[in-house]
Amino acid sequence: MLTSKQRAYLRGQANKLEAILHVGKGGISDTVIRQADDALTARELIKGKVLESAPDTARALAEAVASSVQAQVVQVIGRTFVLFRQKEKDSQYTLPRK
């Protein structure tokens, strides 16, 4: 579980990121889960967008993707969400202490 300081740090880091994950009218498919998992493995911190045609809210879809790939939701603003999954070794993010 992320603390508020850790969440604030990650929000700042995600500010400059482009959305690389898009959830559309098909909702969360195996392809979306695989893309999210691969992106988190490579980058640790990703930004996603929920399109207007999506079947659910951005918060619900972000939580569903995060639970499927063992990640944490950092923030949801409008239709944009940020997910984080830290690597065991060689992480590029040094989180503030708990």
Biopython code that builds the backbone (N, CA, C, O; Angstrom):
import numpy as np
from Bio.PDB.StructureBuilder import StructureBuilder

atoms = [
    (1, "MET", "N", (0.837, -1.180, 0.000)),
    (1, "MET", "CA", (0.000, 0.000, 0.000)),
    (1, "MET", "C", (0.886, 1.250, 0.000)),
    (1, "MET", "O", (1.853, 1.338, 0.757)),
    (2, "LEU", "N", (0.551, 2.184, -0.836)),
    (2, "LEU", "CA", (1.328, 3.414, -0.942)),
    (2, "LEU", "C", (0.864, 4.439, 0.085)),
    (2, "LEU", "O", (-0.332, 4.576, 0.342)),
    (3, "THR", "N", (1.812, 5.151, 0.664)),
    (3, "THR", "CA", (1.465, 6.251, 1.562)),
    (3, "THR", "C", (1.133, 7.482, 0.726)),
    (3, "THR", "O", (1.337, 7.489, -0.488)),
    (4, "SER", "N", (0.630, 8.507, 1.370)),
    (4, "SER", "CA", (0.274, 9.720, 0.632)),
    (4, "SER", "C", (1.512, 10.399, 0.061)),
    (4, "SER", "O", (1.448, 10.972, -1.027)),
    (5, "LYS", "N", (2.641, 10.349, 0.772)),
    (5, "LYS", "CA", (3.882, 10.942, 0.255)),
    (5, "LYS", "C", (4.388, 10.173, -0.960)),
    (5, "LYS", "O", (4.835, 10.775, -1.936)),
    (6, "GLN", "N", (4.320, 8.864, -0.903)),
    (6, "GLN", "CA", (4.745, 8.044, -2.035)),
    (6, "GLN", "C", (3.837, 8.288, -3.231)),
    (6, "GLN", "O", (4.306, 8.391, -4.365)),
    (7, "ARG", "N", (2.544, 8.378, -2.974)),
    (7, "ARG", "CA", (1.578, 8.636, -4.036)),
    (7, "ARG", "C", (1.842, 9.998, -4.681)),
    (7, "ARG", "O", (1.783, 10.130, -5.903)),
    (8, "ALA", "N", (2.134, 11.010, -3.857)),
    (8, "ALA", "CA", (2.425, 12.358, -4.375)),
    (8, "ALA", "C", (3.694, 12.341, -5.220)),
    (8, "ALA", "O", (3.745, 12.981, -6.270)),
    (9, "TYR", "N", (4.717, 11.617, -4.773)),
    (9, "TYR", "CA", (5.965, 11.500, -5.534)),
    (9, "TYR", "C", (5.700, 10.869, -6.900)),
    (9, "TYR", "O", (6.191, 11.355, -7.919)),
    (10, "LEU", "N", (4.918, 9.780, -6.916)),
    (10, "LEU", "CA", (4.626, 9.080, -8.168)),
    (10, "LEU", "C", (3.740, 9.922, -9.085)),
    (10, "LEU", "O", (3.896, 9.872, -10.305)),
    (11, "ARG", "N", (2.816, 10.692, -8.519)),
    (11, "ARG", "CA", (1.995, 11.590, -9.346)),
    (11, "ARG", "C", (2.877, 12.597, -10.057)),
    (11, "ARG", "O", (2.654, 12.902, -11.228)),
    (12, "GLY", "N", (3.878, 13.115, -9.360)),
    (12, "GLY", "CA", (4.816, 14.052, -9.976)),
    (12, "GLY", "C", (5.613, 13.410, -11.095)),
    (12, "GLY", "O", (5.843, 14.032, -12.132)),
    (13, "GLN", "N", (6.034, 12.178, -10.894)),
    (13, "GLN", "CA", (6.790, 11.460, -11.919)),
    (13, "GLN", "C", (5.919, 11.135, -13.131)),
    (13, "GLN", "O", (6.400, 11.127, -14.264)),
    (14, "ALA", "N", (4.650, 10.870, -12.890)),
    (14, "ALA", "CA", (3.737, 10.498, -13.976)),
    (14, "ALA", "C", (3.267, 11.705, -14.777)),
    (14, "ALA", "O", (2.720, 11.553, -15.870)),
    (15, "ASN", "N", (3.476, 12.888, -14.243)),
    (15, "ASN", "CA", (2.995, 14.102, -14.902)),
    (15, "ASN", "C", (3.521, 14.234, -16.331)),
    (15, "ASN", "O", (2.798, 14.692, -17.216)),
    (16, "LYS", "N", (4.751, 13.845, -16.557)),
    (16, "LYS", "CA", (5.363, 13.999, -17.879)),
    (16, "LYS", "C", (5.131, 12.809, -18.804)),
    (16, "LYS", "O", (5.548, 12.842, -19.962)),
    (17, "LEU", "N", (4.479, 11.765, -18.320)),
    (17, "LEU", "CA", (4.251, 10.561, -19.126)),
    (17, "LEU", "C", (3.076, 10.733, -20.088)),
    (17, "LEU", "O", (2.125, 11.462, -19.806)),
    (18, "GLU", "N", (3.160, 10.056, -21.211)),
    (18, "GLU", "CA", (2.056, 9.976, -22.159)),
    (18, "GLU", "C", (1.247, 8.710, -21.850)),
    (18, "GLU", "O", (1.793, 7.723, -21.359)),
    (19, "ALA", "N", (-0.034, 8.748, -22.135)),
    (19, "ALA", "CA", (-0.886, 7.573, -21.931)),
    (19, "ALA", "C", (-0.520, 6.499, -22.956)),
    (19, "ALA", "O", (-0.560, 6.738, -24.163)),
    (20, "ILE", "N", (-0.166, 5.317, -22.461)),
    (20, "ILE", "CA", (0.216, 4.231, -23.368)),
    (20, "ILE", "C", (-0.789, 3.083, -23.346)),
    (20, "ILE", "O", (-0.703, 2.159, -24.155)),
    (21, "LEU", "N", (-1.738, 3.147, -22.420)),
    (21, "LEU", "CA", (-2.744, 2.101, -22.296)),
    (21, "LEU", "C", (-4.110, 2.739, -22.528)),
    (21, "LEU", "O", (-4.449, 3.736, -21.891)),
    (22, "HIS", "N", (-4.888, 2.168, -23.435)),
    (22, "HIS", "CA", (-6.203, 2.713, -23.758)),
    (22, "HIS", "C", (-7.259, 1.635, -23.578)),
    (22, "HIS", "O", (-7.145, 0.536, -24.121)),
    (23, "VAL", "N", (-8.294, 1.969, -22.804)),
    (23, "VAL", "CA", (-9.408, 1.053, -22.572)),
    (23, "VAL", "C", (-10.620, 1.629, -23.283)),
    (23, "VAL", "O", (-11.046, 2.746, -22.988)),
    (24, "GLY", "N", (-11.172, 0.873, -24.215)),
    (24, "GLY", "CA", (-12.284, 1.349, -25.028)),
    (24, "GLY", "C", (-13.577, 0.618, -24.751)),
    (24, "GLY", "O", (-13.813, 0.143, -23.640)),
    (25, "LYS", "N", (-14.417, 0.531, -25.776)),
    (25, "LYS", "CA", (-15.747, -0.046, -25.603)),
    (25, "LYS", "C", (-15.708, -1.527, -25.282)),
    (25, "LYS", "O", (-16.680, -2.067, -24.755)),
    (26, "GLY", "N", (-14.613, -2.190, -25.586)),
    (26, "GLY", "CA", (-14.489, -3.609, -25.256)),
    (26, "GLY", "C", (-14.192, -3.850, -23.787)),
    (26, "GLY", "O", (-14.213, -4.992, -23.327)),
    (27, "GLY", "N", (-13.917, -2.790, -23.052)),
    (27, "GLY", "CA", (-13.604, -2.932, -21.633)),
    (27, "GLY", "C", (-12.230, -3.534, -21.431)),
    (27, "GLY", "O", (-11.307, -3.296, -22.210)),
    (28, "ILE", "N", (-12.112, -4.307, -20.388)),
    (28, "ILE", "CA", (-10.827, -4.913, -20.057)),
    (28, "ILE", "C", (-10.769, -6.305, -20.663)),
    (28, "ILE", "O", (-11.437, -7.230, -20.201)),
    (29, "SER", "N", (-9.967, -6.434, -21.692)),
    (29, "SER", "CA", (-9.798, -7.725, -22.358)),
    (29, "SER", "C", (-8.449, -8.314, -21.971)),
    (29, "SER", "O", (-7.656, -7.672, -21.282)),
    (30, "ASP", "N", (-8.195, -9.529, -22.413)),
    (30, "ASP", "CA", (-6.898, -10.159, -22.151)),
    (30, "ASP", "C", (-5.769, -9.355, -22.779)),
    (30, "ASP", "O", (-4.665, -9.301, -22.236)),
    (31, "THR", "N", (-6.040, -8.739, -23.909)),
    (31, "THR", "CA", (-5.023, -7.928, -24.586)),
    (31, "THR", "C", (-4.642, -6.721, -23.745)),
    (31, "THR", "O", (-3.461, -6.394, -23.631)),
    (32, "VAL", "N", (-5.633, -6.053, -23.152)),
    (32, "VAL", "CA", (-5.370, -4.886, -22.300)),
    (32, "VAL", "C", (-4.562, -5.308, -21.075)),
    (32, "VAL", "O", (-3.622, -4.618, -20.681)),
    (33, "ILE", "N", (-4.923, -6.427, -20.482)),
    (33, "ILE", "CA", (-4.198, -6.937, -19.310)),
    (33, "ILE", "C", (-2.756, -7.251, -19.685)),
    (33, "ILE", "O", (-1.836, -6.901, -18.946)),
    (34, "ARG", "N", (-2.548, -7.903, -20.815)),
    (34, "ARG", "CA", (-1.199, -8.258, -21.263)),
    (34, "ARG", "C", (-0.373, -6.999, -21.540)),
    (34, "ARG", "O", (0.798, -6.926, -21.170)),
    (35, "GLN", "N", (-0.991, -6.006, -22.194)),
    (35, "GLN", "CA", (-0.293, -4.745, -22.472)),
    (35, "GLN", "C", (0.106, -4.051, -21.170)),
    (35, "GLN", "O", (1.229, -3.565, -21.040)),
    (36, "ALA", "N", (-0.801, -4.008, -20.223)),
    (36, "ALA", "CA", (-0.515, -3.360, -18.940)),
    (36, "ALA", "C", (0.610, -4.085, -18.214)),
    (36, "ALA", "O", (1.510, -3.447, -17.669)),
    (37, "ASP", "N", (0.565, -5.414, -18.205)),
    (37, "ASP", "CA", (1.592, -6.199, -17.530)),
    (37, "ASP", "C", (2.962, -5.981, -18.165)),
    (37, "ASP", "O", (3.952, -5.781, -17.460)),
    (38, "ASP", "N", (3.019, -6.019, -19.498)),
    (38, "ASP", "CA", (4.287, -5.799, -20.199)),
    (38, "ASP", "C", (4.826, -4.390, -19.955)),
    (38, "ASP", "O", (6.023, -4.207, -19.732)),
    (39, "ALA", "N", (3.937, -3.401, -20.000)),
    (39, "ALA", "CA", (4.361, -2.015, -19.799)),
    (39, "ALA", "C", (4.851, -1.792, -18.373)),
    (39, "ALA", "O", (5.845, -1.096, -18.168)),
    (40, "LEU", "N", (4.178, -2.366, -17.392)),
    (40, "LEU", "CA", (4.612, -2.214, -15.999)),
    (40, "LEU", "C", (5.934, -2.926, -15.746)),
    (40, "LEU", "O", (6.756, -2.449, -14.963)),
    (41, "THR", "N", (6.143, -4.049, -16.393)),
    (41, "THR", "CA", (7.409, -4.759, -16.262)),
    (41, "THR", "C", (8.558, -3.912, -16.803)),
    (41, "THR", "O", (9.643, -3.879, -16.224)),
    (42, "ALA", "N", (8.311, -3.235, -17.909)),
    (42, "ALA", "CA", (9.360, -2.426, -18.538)),
    (42, "ALA", "C", (9.532, -1.062, -17.871)),
    (42, "ALA", "O", (10.656, -0.584, -17.724)),
    (43, "ARG", "N", (8.427, -0.435, -17.467)),
    (43, "ARG", "CA", (8.485, 0.969, -17.031)),
    (43, "ARG", "C", (8.168, 1.217, -15.566)),
    (43, "ARG", "O", (8.572, 2.248, -15.028)),
    (44, "GLU", "N", (7.474, 0.332, -14.914)),
    (44, "GLU", "CA", (7.034, 0.439, -13.527)),
    (44, "GLU", "C", (5.878, 1.411, -13.312)),
    (44, "GLU", "O", (4.991, 1.141, -12.502)),
    (45, "LEU", "N", (5.873, 2.529, -14.017)),
    (45, "LEU", "CA", (4.847, 3.554, -13.853)),
    (45, "LEU", "C", (4.247, 3.844, -15.221)),
    (45, "LEU", "O", (4.959, 4.242, -16.143)),
    (46, "ILE", "N", (2.939, 3.645, -15.354)),
    (46, "ILE", "CA", (2.303, 3.880, -16.657)),
    (46, "ILE", "C", (1.049, 4.732, -16.484)),
    (46, "ILE", "O", (0.431, 4.773, -15.420)),
    (47, "LYS", "N", (0.706, 5.401, -17.563)),
    (47, "LYS", "CA", (-0.501, 6.209, -17.599)),
    (47, "LYS", "C", (-1.436, 5.602, -18.635)),
    (47, "LYS", "O", (-1.010, 5.170, -19.706)),
    (48, "GLY", "N", (-2.716, 5.579, -18.293)),
    (48, "GLY", "CA", (-3.711, 5.028, -19.212)),
    (48, "GLY", "C", (-4.888, 5.961, -19.370)),
    (48, "GLY", "O", (-5.104, 6.862, -18.559)),
    (49, "LYS", "N", (-5.641, 5.734, -20.420)),
    (49, "LYS", "CA", (-6.840, 6.524, -20.704)),
    (49, "LYS", "C", (-8.024, 5.595, -20.893)),
    (49, "LYS", "O", (-7.903, 4.506, -21.455)),
    (50, "VAL", "N", (-9.173, 6.051, -20.408)),
    (50, "VAL", "CA", (-10.423, 5.336, -20.615)),
    (50, "VAL", "C", (-11.223, 6.158, -21.615)),
    (50, "VAL", "O", (-11.517, 7.328, -21.372)),
    (51, "LEU", "N", (-11.570, 5.547, -22.731)),
    (51, "LEU", "CA", (-12.313, 6.250, -23.769)),
    (51, "LEU", "C", (-13.778, 6.418, -23.369)),
    (51, "LEU", "O", (-14.279, 5.696, -22.507)),
    (52, "GLU", "N", (-14.456, 7.368, -23.997)),
    (52, "GLU", "CA", (-15.858, 7.642, -23.669)),
    (52, "GLU", "C", (-16.755, 6.437, -23.895)),
    (52, "GLU", "O", (-17.776, 6.286, -23.223)),
    (53, "SER", "N", (-16.385, 5.589, -24.826)),
    (53, "SER", "CA", (-17.219, 4.429, -25.152)),
    (53, "SER", "C", (-17.031, 3.259, -24.188)),
    (53, "SER", "O", (-17.666, 2.218, -24.356)),
    (54, "ALA", "N", (-16.177, 3.411, -23.191)),
    (54, "ALA", "CA", (-15.911, 2.325, -22.243)),
    (54, "ALA", "C", (-17.164, 2.009, -21.424)),
    (54, "ALA", "O", (-17.972, 2.897, -21.153)),
    (55, "PRO", "N", (-17.323, 0.745, -21.033)),
    (55, "PRO", "CA", (-18.544, 0.326, -20.351)),
    (55, "PRO", "C", (-18.637, 0.719, -18.880)),
    (55, "PRO", "O", (-19.692, 0.537, -18.272)),
    (56, "ASP", "N", (-17.574, 1.248, -18.291)),
    (56, "ASP", "CA", (-17.572, 1.542, -16.863)),
    (56, "ASP", "C", (-16.801, 2.833, -16.599)),
    (56, "ASP", "O", (-16.293, 3.454, -17.533)),
    (57, "THR", "N", (-16.714, 3.237, -15.340)),
    (57, "THR", "CA", (-15.999, 4.459, -14.986)),
    (57, "THR", "C", (-14.492, 4.225, -15.023)),
    (57, "THR", "O", (-14.022, 3.088, -14.985)),
    (58, "ALA", "N", (-13.757, 5.310, -15.096)),
    (58, "ALA", "CA", (-12.294, 5.220, -15.123)),
    (58, "ALA", "C", (-11.773, 4.604, -13.829)),
    (58, "ALA", "O", (-10.850, 3.790, -13.869)),
    (59, "ARG", "N", (-12.335, 4.967, -12.699)),
    (59, "ARG", "CA", (-11.903, 4.429, -11.401)),
    (59, "ARG", "C", (-12.098, 2.914, -11.357)),
    (59, "ARG", "O", (-11.191, 2.186, -10.953)),
    (60, "ALA", "N", (-13.248, 2.444, -11.760)),
    (60, "ALA", "CA", (-13.539, 1.005, -11.722)),
    (60, "ALA", "C", (-12.626, 0.233, -12.672)),
    (60, "ALA", "O", (-12.116, -0.830, -12.318)),
    (61, "LEU", "N", (-12.424, 0.755, -13.857)),
    (61, "LEU", "CA", (-11.562, 0.074, -14.823)),
    (61, "LEU", "C", (-10.099, 0.088, -14.375)),
    (61, "LEU", "O", (-9.390, -0.903, -14.548)),
    (62, "ALA", "N", (-9.646, 1.201, -13.802)),
    (62, "ALA", "CA", (-8.272, 1.277, -13.303)),
    (62, "ALA", "C", (-8.053, 0.272, -12.175)),
    (62, "ALA", "O", (-7.026, -0.406, -12.142)),
    (63, "GLU", "N", (-9.004, 0.171, -11.257)),
    (63, "GLU", "CA", (-8.906, -0.793, -10.154)),
    (63, "GLU", "C", (-8.888, -2.225, -10.687)),
    (63, "GLU", "O", (-8.148, -3.068, -10.181)),
    (64, "ALA", "N", (-9.699, -2.498, -11.702)),
    (64, "ALA", "CA", (-9.758, -3.851, -12.269)),
    (64, "ALA", "C", (-8.447, -4.220, -12.955)),
    (64, "ALA", "O", (-7.950, -5.333, -12.786)),
    (65, "VAL", "N", (-7.890, -3.299, -13.722)),
    (65, "VAL", "CA", (-6.602, -3.559, -14.387)),
    (65, "VAL", "C", (-5.516, -3.747, -13.339)),
    (65, "VAL", "O", (-4.712, -4.674, -13.435)),
    (66, "ALA", "N", (-5.488, -2.866, -12.333)),
    (66, "ALA", "CA", (-4.458, -2.941, -11.291)),
    (66, "ALA", "C", (-4.517, -4.271, -10.549)),
    (66, "ALA", "O", (-3.477, -4.880, -10.297)),
    (67, "SER", "N", (-5.699, -4.726, -10.201)),
    (67, "SER", "CA", (-5.792, -6.004, -9.480)),
    (67, "SER", "C", (-5.394, -7.176, -10.372)),
    (67, "SER", "O", (-4.880, -8.180, -9.880)),
    (68, "SER", "N", (-5.624, -7.058, -11.658)),
    (68, "SER", "CA", (-5.262, -8.142, -12.577)),
    (68, "SER", "C", (-3.764, -8.274, -12.779)),
    (68, "SER", "O", (-3.275, -9.366, -13.067)),
    (69, "VAL", "N", (-3.022, -7.175, -12.632)),
    (69, "VAL", "CA", (-1.577, -7.204, -12.873)),
    (69, "VAL", "C", (-0.762, -6.946, -11.593)),
    (69, "VAL", "O", (0.435, -6.667, -11.664)),
    (70, "GLN", "N", (-1.412, -7.040, -10.435)),
    (70, "GLN", "CA", (-0.769, -6.822, -9.139)),
    (70, "GLN", "C", (-0.065, -5.464, -9.063)),
    (70, "GLN", "O", (1.082, -5.368, -8.627)),
    (71, "ALA", "N", (-0.767, -4.431, -9.490)),
    (71, "ALA", "CA", (-0.242, -3.068, -9.448)),
    (71, "ALA", "C", (-1.103, -2.244, -8.492)),
    (71, "ALA", "O", (-2.090, -2.733, -7.942)),
    (72, "GLN", "N", (-0.712, -0.990, -8.308)),
    (72, "GLN", "CA", (-1.480, -0.088, -7.464)),
    (72, "GLN", "C", (-1.910, 1.124, -8.268)),
    (72, "GLN", "O", (-1.164, 1.627, -9.107)),
    (73, "VAL", "N", (-3.109, 1.580, -8.005)),
    (73, "VAL", "CA", (-3.609, 2.789, -8.651)),
    (73, "VAL", "C", (-3.026, 3.983, -7.911)),
    (73, "VAL", "O", (-3.238, 4.140, -6.709)),
    (74, "VAL", "N", (-2.296, 4.821, -8.628)),
    (74, "VAL", "CA", (-1.701, 6.013, -8.030)),
    (74, "VAL", "C", (-2.718, 7.152, -8.029)),
    (74, "VAL", "O", (-2.892, 7.834, -7.019)),
    (75, "GLN", "N", (-3.386, 7.353, -9.161)),
    (75, "GLN", "CA", (-4.393, 8.403, -9.239)),
    (75, "GLN", "C", (-5.321, 8.164, -10.414)),
    (75, "GLN", "O", (-4.983, 7.480, -11.380)),
    (76, "VAL", "N", (-6.496, 8.749, -10.300)),
    (76, "VAL", "CA", (-7.468, 8.777, -11.395)),
    (76, "VAL", "C", (-7.986, 10.205, -11.476)),
    (76, "VAL", "O", (-8.553, 10.726, -10.515)),
    (77, "ILE", "N", (-7.788, 10.831, -12.627)),
    (77, "ILE", "CA", (-8.300, 12.179, -12.858)),
    (77, "ILE", "C", (-9.069, 12.150, -14.170)),
    (77, "ILE", "O", (-8.500, 11.881, -15.228)),
    (78, "GLY", "N", (-10.350, 12.426, -14.095)),
    (78, "GLY", "CA", (-11.180, 12.369, -15.300)),
    (78, "GLY", "C", (-11.166, 10.973, -15.876)),
    (78, "GLY", "O", (-11.575, 10.017, -15.217)),
    (79, "ARG", "N", (-10.697, 10.853, -17.101)),
    (79, "ARG", "CA", (-10.603, 9.542, -17.753)),
    (79, "ARG", "C", (-9.176, 9.009, -17.766)),
    (79, "ARG", "O", (-8.915, 7.978, -18.386)),
    (80, "THR", "N", (-8.262, 9.677, -17.108)),
    (80, "THR", "CA", (-6.851, 9.273, -17.098)),
    (80, "THR", "C", (-6.518, 8.635, -15.753)),
    (80, "THR", "O", (-6.952, 9.104, -14.701)),
    (81, "PHE", "N", (-5.733, 7.551, -15.808)),
    (81, "PHE", "CA", (-5.311, 6.893, -14.570)),
    (81, "PHE", "C", (-3.825, 6.554, -14.648)),
    (81, "PHE", "O", (-3.244, 6.456, -15.729)),
    (82, "VAL", "N", (-3.230, 6.379, -13.474)),
    (82, "VAL", "CA", (-1.809, 6.046, -13.364)),
    (82, "VAL", "C", (-1.681, 4.797, -12.510)),
    (82, "VAL", "O", (-2.265, 4.706, -11.431)),
    (83, "LEU", "N", (-0.900, 3.824, -13.010)),
    (83, "LEU", "CA", (-0.643, 2.579, -12.287)),
    (83, "LEU", "C", (0.839, 2.447, -11.987)),
    (83, "LEU", "O", (1.681, 2.932, -12.743)),
    (84, "PHE", "N", (1.158, 1.779, -10.864)),
    (84, "PHE", "CA", (2.544, 1.589, -10.456)),
    (84, "PHE", "C", (2.735, 0.177, -9.934)),
    (84, "PHE", "O", (1.928, -0.327, -9.154)),
    (85, "ARG", "N", (3.820, -0.456, -10.379)),
    (85, "ARG", "CA", (4.258, -1.747, -9.847)),
    (85, "ARG", "C", (5.778, -1.714, -9.811)),
    (85, "ARG", "O", (6.432, -1.729, -10.855)),
    (86, "GLN", "N", (6.334, -1.670, -8.613)),
    (86, "GLN", "CA", (7.782, -1.541, -8.454)),
    (86, "GLN", "C", (8.487, -2.866, -8.705)),
    (86, "GLN", "O", (8.013, -3.931, -8.308)),
    (87, "LYS", "N", (9.637, -2.774, -9.378)),
    (87, "LYS", "CA", (10.453, -3.961, -9.626)),
    (87, "LYS", "C", (11.109, -4.407, -8.329)),
    (87, "LYS", "O", (11.367, -3.599, -7.436)),
    (88, "GLU", "N", (11.373, -5.696, -8.238)),
    (88, "GLU", "CA", (12.061, -6.249, -7.069)),
    (88, "GLU", "C", (13.493, -5.715, -6.994)),
    (88, "GLU", "O", (13.973, -5.332, -5.927)),
    (89, "LYS", "N", (14.165, -5.698, -8.152)),
    (89, "LYS", "CA", (15.558, -5.234, -8.221)),
    (89, "LYS", "C", (15.666, -4.159, -9.282)),
    (89, "LYS", "O", (14.892, -4.134, -10.240)),
    (90, "ASP", "N", (16.632, -3.273, -9.105)),
    (90, "ASP", "CA", (16.941, -2.238, -10.088)),
    (90, "ASP", "C", (15.755, -1.347, -10.436)),
    (90, "ASP", "O", (15.515, -1.046, -11.605)),
    (91, "SER", "N", (15.026, -0.935, -9.428)),
    (91, "SER", "CA", (13.898, -0.034, -9.659)),
    (91, "SER", "C", (14.422, 1.358, -9.997)),
    (91, "SER", "O", (15.409, 1.813, -9.419)),
    (92, "GLN", "N", (13.765, 2.025, -10.926)),
    (92, "GLN", "CA", (14.183, 3.370, -11.282)),
    (92, "GLN", "C", (13.518, 4.423, -10.401)),
    (92, "GLN", "O", (13.804, 5.612, -10.541)),
    (93, "TYR", "N", (12.633, 4.003, -9.494)),
    (93, "TYR", "CA", (11.945, 4.922, -8.594)),
    (93, "TYR", "C", (12.327, 4.613, -7.150)),
    (93, "TYR", "O", (12.168, 3.486, -6.682)),
    (94, "THR", "N", (12.829, 5.623, -6.456)),
    (94, "THR", "CA", (13.135, 5.492, -5.048)),
    (94, "THR", "C", (12.014, 6.193, -4.275)),
    (94, "THR", "O", (11.965, 7.421, -4.206)),
    (95, "LEU", "N", (11.131, 5.403, -3.707)),
    (95, "LEU", "CA", (9.978, 5.971, -3.023)),
    (95, "LEU", "C", (10.370, 6.549, -1.665)),
    (95, "LEU", "O", (11.264, 6.016, -1.008)),
    (96, "PRO", "N", (9.719, 7.627, -1.235)),
    (96, "PRO", "CA", (9.947, 8.147, 0.113)),
    (96, "PRO", "C", (9.594, 7.069, 1.137)),
    (96, "PRO", "O", (8.733, 6.226, 0.887)),
    (97, "ARG", "N", (10.250, 7.101, 2.268)),
    (97, "ARG", "CA", (10.018, 6.077, 3.292)),
    (97, "ARG", "C", (8.604, 6.152, 3.854)),
    (97, "ARG", "O", (7.959, 7.201, 3.840)),
    (98, "LYS", "N", (8.148, 5.015, 4.344)),
    (98, "LYS", "CA", (6.802, 4.927, 4.927)),
    (98, "LYS", "C", (6.778, 5.548, 6.300)),
    (98, "LYS", "O", (5.732, 5.569, 6.950)),
]
sb = StructureBuilder()
sb.init_structure("model")
sb.init_model(0)
sb.init_chain("A")
sb.init_seg("    ")
for serial, (resi, resn, name, xyz) in enumerate(atoms, 1):
    if name == "N":
        sb.init_residue(resn, " ", resi, " ")
    sb.init_atom(name, np.array(xyz, "f"), 0.0, 1.0, " ", f" {name:<3s}", serial, name[0])
structure = sb.get_structure()
